[in-house]
Amino acid sequence: MSTLVPRGVVVQHPAIRDDIGDLTTRRPLPGPRLLQLDPFLFLNHHGPQVYPAHNRGLPFGPHPHRGFETVTFILEGSLAHADSADHQSVIHAGGVQWMTAGSGIVHAEISPPEFLRDGGPLEILQLWINLPARLKMSEPRYTGLQRESIPTIAPATGVELNLIAGEFEGHCGPIESLTEVFMSTLTLAAGAEVELPVPAGRQIFLYVVDGEVAVAGSVVKPQHLIELDDAGDGVALAASGRTRLLFGHADPIDEPVISHGPFVMNTREEIVAAIDDYQAGRFGGLA
């Protein structure tokens, strides 16, 4: 019998529709009632949608970042990455891209030639995770993981946990996070139940991609970010229909957050410096 005390639901934050051209986009964070979930800053949910053959693909050409990390989950389709630190990859469905922007990087996230030619289903999540002041000027780095490089664990019948970063039941995720972030994707079959441990004091990130699930007995909605209280040491899930979720947790940073577009720093002076460095070409270039 489990001894975990599940955390309760405080607020369900809907993903607000905010399309980017012909790319279906919803965003639960930041939202009208939640600016951040320290250290989690931003989540875009692109799709699900089906692109026709001979399409224009994703619109995310070269652009800069500084001061945080991006984690991109390719649920359907494929995504090509290139950056000014000479990293390149094409990641397919089930894979993940983890990029530390750190001191500054220019990258592009576009559809590979095969997708432009043939089209097909596409669904992608991108999460921004803040870095503390001591790590904001870290050297940029990037890891692209295909589905087969991500361990799958079955913590309960009908439950699959894809472990991206952190430790779970003696397993270690392939990403070594600078700030010991735990990150996973979860799939629950209809009727599945599971309790997942979360250390005291950690901030939980729980986003329902789709499906029908209750959290600590409270029925929650798909395409909602679920804000939980801090009174327990676990998350209790019970699915009445097949459900997919993004589940992570991390230590809060508890520092000032000043953001300006693709830059997230601690002071306005640091934002001005980031803009100046980018405009002066100090982030490097990307053709």
Long-range contacts (C-beta under 8 A, 24 or more apart in sequence): 2-195, 2-234, 4-195, 4-197, 4-232, 4-233, 4-234, 4-236, 5-231, 5-232, 5-233, 5-234, 6-195, 6-215, 6-216, 6-232, 6-234, 6-235, 6-236, 7-198, 7-204, 7-216, 7-228, 7-229, 7-230, 7-231, 7-232, 7-233, 7-234, 7-235, 8-216, 8-218, 8-228, 8-229, 8-231, 8-232, 9-215, 9-216, 9-218, 9-220, 9-226, 9-227, 9-228, 9-229, 10-227, 10-228, 10-229, 11-227, 12-220, 12-221, 12-224, 12-225, 12-226, 12-227, 13-224, 13-225, 13-226, 13-227, 14-221, 14-223, 14-224, 15-43, 15-45, 15-223, 15-224, 15-225, 20-46, 20-59, 21-59, 22-56, 23-47, 23-49, 23-58, 23-59, 24-48, 24-49, 26-223, 28-207, 28-223, 28-224, 28-225, 29-225, 31-225, 34-225, 34-227, 36-130, 36-257, 37-203, 37-205, 37-225, 37-227, 38-130, 38-203, 38-252, 38-253, 38-254, 38-257, 39-129, 39-130, 39-131, 39-132, 39-179, 39-181, 39-203, 39-250, 39-251, 39-252, 39-253, 40-127, 40-128, 40-129, 40-130, 40-203, 40-205, 40-248, 40-250, 41-68, 41-128, 41-129, 41-130, 41-257, 41-259, 41-264, 42-126, 42-127, 42-128, 43-125, 43-126, 43-127, 43-128, 43-207, 43-225, 43-246, 44-125, 44-126, 45-123, 45-124, 45-125, 45-207, 45-209, 45-223, 46-122, 46-123, 46-124, 46-125, 46-126, 47-75, 47-76, 47-77, 47-121, 47-122, 47-123, 47-124, 48-75, 48-76, 48-121, 48-122, 48-123, 49-121, 49-122, 49-123, 50-119, 50-120, 50-121, 50-122, 51-77, 51-111, 51-115, 51-119, 51-120, 51-121, 51-122, 52-119, 53-117, 53-118, 53-119, 54-116, 54-117, 54-119, 55-111, 55-115, 55-116, 55-119, 56-116, 57-110, 57-111, 57-115, 57-116, 58-109, 58-110, 58-111, 60-108, 60-109, 60-110, 61-108, 61-110, 62-106, 62-107, 62-108, 62-286, 63-106, 63-107, 63-108, 63-262, 64-104, 64-105, 64-106, 64-262, 64-263, 64-278, 64-283, 65-99, 65-101, 65-104, 65-105, 65-107, 65-262, 65-263, 66-101, 66-102, 66-103, 66-104, 66-105, 66-136, 66-262, 66-263, 66-264, 66-265, 66-274, 66-277, 66-278, 66-283, 67-101, 67-102, 67-130, 67-131, 67-136, 67-263, 67-264, 67-265, 67-270, 67-274, 68-101, 68-128, 68-129, 68-130, 68-131, 68-136, 68-264, 69-98, 69-99, 69-100, 69-101, 69-128, 69-129, 69-131, 69-177, 69-178, 70-97, 70-98, 70-99, 70-101, 70-126, 70-127, 70-128, 70-129, 71-96, 71-97, 71-98, 71-99, 71-126, 71-127, 71-128, 71-129, 71-164, 71-183, 72-96, 72-97, 72-98, 72-99, 72-109, 72-124, 72-125, 72-126, 72-127, 73-124, 73-125, 73-126, 73-127, 73-185, 73-246, 74-124, 75-123, 75-124, 75-125, 75-209, 75-244, 76-120, 76-121, 76-122, 76-123, 76-124, 77-111, 77-115, 77-120, 77-121, 77-122, 77-123, 77-124, 78-111, 78-112, 78-114, 78-115, 79-109, 79-110, 79-111, 79-112, 79-124, 80-108, 80-109, 80-110, 80-111, 80-112, 81-107, 81-108, 81-109, 81-142, 81-144, 82-107, 82-108, 82-286, 83-107, 83-108, 83-140, 83-142, 83-286, 84-140, 84-283, 84-284, 84-285, 84-286, 85-140, 85-141, 85-142, 85-284, 87-142, 87-144, 89-142, 89-144, 91-144, 91-145, 91-146, 92-146, 92-147, 93-147, 94-146, 94-147, 94-150, 94-162, 95-144, 95-145, 95-146, 95-147, 95-149, 95-150, 96-144, 96-145, 96-150, 96-164, 96-175, 97-142, 97-143, 97-144, 97-145, 98-142, 98-143, 98-145, 98-164, 98-165, 98-175, 99-140, 99-141, 99-142, 99-143, 100-131, 100-138, 100-139, 100-140, 100-141, 100-142, 100-178, 101-140, 102-131, 102-135, 102-136, 102-137, 102-138, 102-139, 102-140, 102-141, 103-136, 103-137, 103-138, 103-139, 103-140, 104-140, 104-274, 104-277, 104-278, 104-282, 104-283, 105-140, 105-283, 105-284, 106-278, 106-283, 106-284, 106-285, 106-286, 107-142, 107-286, 108-286, 125-207, 125-209, 125-246, 127-205, 127-246, 127-248, 128-264, 129-179, 129-181, 129-250, 130-253, 130-257, 130-264, 131-178, 131-179, 131-253, 132-179, 132-253, 132-255, 133-255, 133-266, 135-178, 135-179, 136-265, 136-266, 136-270, 138-178, 143-174, 143-175, 145-174, 145-175, 149-174, 150-174, 155-194, 155-196, 156-192, 156-193, 156-194, 156-195, 157-192, 158-188, 158-189, 158-190, 158-191, 158-192, 158-239, 159-186, 159-187, 159-188, 159-189, 159-192, 159-194, 160-186, 160-187, 161-185, 161-186, 161-196, 161-247, 162-186, 162-187, 165-248, 179-250, 179-251, 179-253, 180-250, 180-251, 181-248, 181-249, 181-250, 182-248, 182-249, 182-250, 183-247, 183-248, 184-246, 184-247, 184-248, 185-244, 185-245, 185-246, 185-247, 186-237, 186-243, 186-244, 186-245, 186-246, 186-247, 187-242, 187-243, 187-244, 187-245, 188-213, 188-237, 188-239, 188-242, 188-243, 188-244, 188-245, 189-239, 189-242, 190-239, 190-240, 190-241, 190-242, 191-239, 191-240, 192-237, 192-238, 192-239, 193-236, 193-237, 193-238, 193-239, 194-236, 194-237, 195-234, 195-235, 195-236, 195-237, 196-234, 196-235, 196-236, 196-237, 196-247, 197-233, 197-234, 198-232, 198-233, 198-234, 198-235, 198-249, 199-233, 199-249, 200-233, 201-230, 201-251, 201-252, 202-249, 202-250, 202-251, 203-249, 203-250, 203-251, 203-252, 204-228, 204-235, 204-247, 204-248, 204-249, 205-246, 205-247, 205-248, 205-249, 205-250, 206-235, 206-245, 206-246, 206-247, 207-245, 207-246, 208-243, 208-244, 208-245, 209-243, 209-244, 209-245, 209-246, 210-243, 210-244, 211-239, 211-241, 211-242, 211-243, 211-244, 211-245, 212-239, 212-240, 212-241, 212-243, 213-237, 213-238, 213-239, 213-240, 213-241, 213-243, 213-245, 214-238, 214-239, 214-240
